[in-house]
Amino acid sequence: MLLIICRFEDQEWNFNDGKEFAEHSFDKCLLIDSLTIEDGKVVLTLSELTQQPMNWTGKEPNLFDGV
């Protein structure tokens, strides 16, 4: 079975498949820095998102739209 390993700073998570990885809830907003294969396992190196995400127009999302 394919194993996915995610590394962030001094933490490491192991997942049996992509569905398990996708359903996992991380404490921080993380980005994939790199994807490699080690001993037949997918290894994702993660970093924390440090800036506000932008929409497709390149502008920051409007969080105060009256909703």
N, C-alpha and C positions, 0 to 999 in steps of 0.2 A: 504494500500500500504506500502511496506517495505521502511523504511527510513534508510539511512546510514549517520552517523555522523562522521566527521573527525575532530580530535583535534590536534593542533600543537601549543605549547607554549600558548599564550593567544588568539589564533584564533580558530574559529570553523566554519566548512562548513557543510551544510545539502544537501543531495542528495536523490532523489526519488527512484533511482535504481542503479544497478551496471554500466549500460551503461552510465548514466549521470556522475557518478563518474569517469569512465575510460576516458571520453571525456573532463574532466575538465583539464585545464592547470594551474599547480601550479607555483609560482614564483621561488621556490627552488627545488632542487632534494631531495625528501622526501622518507623515508622508513617507513614501517609499523612496529611499535614496539610491539603492541598488538592488538588483536581483541577480543572484549567482546560483550555481549548482555545486554542491559539495557532497561527495559520496552518494550521488543519486538523489539528494534531497534539495528542495528549493529553499534558498536562504534569502530572506528579505532583510535588508538593513534599513532601519527606520530613523527618522528625525522628527522633532516637534515642529509643527507649523508655527512660525513666529510672526507672521504678518496676517493682516485681514484678507480673507479670500476675495477675489474680484469676480464679477460676472463676465459674460462673453463680450461686453462692450469695454471692458477694462476699468470699470468703475466699481467702487465698493458698494455692497448691497445696502439698500435703504432699510434700516431696521426700525424706523419710526414712520411707517406709512399709515398709521391710524388704525391698524388692525388690532 
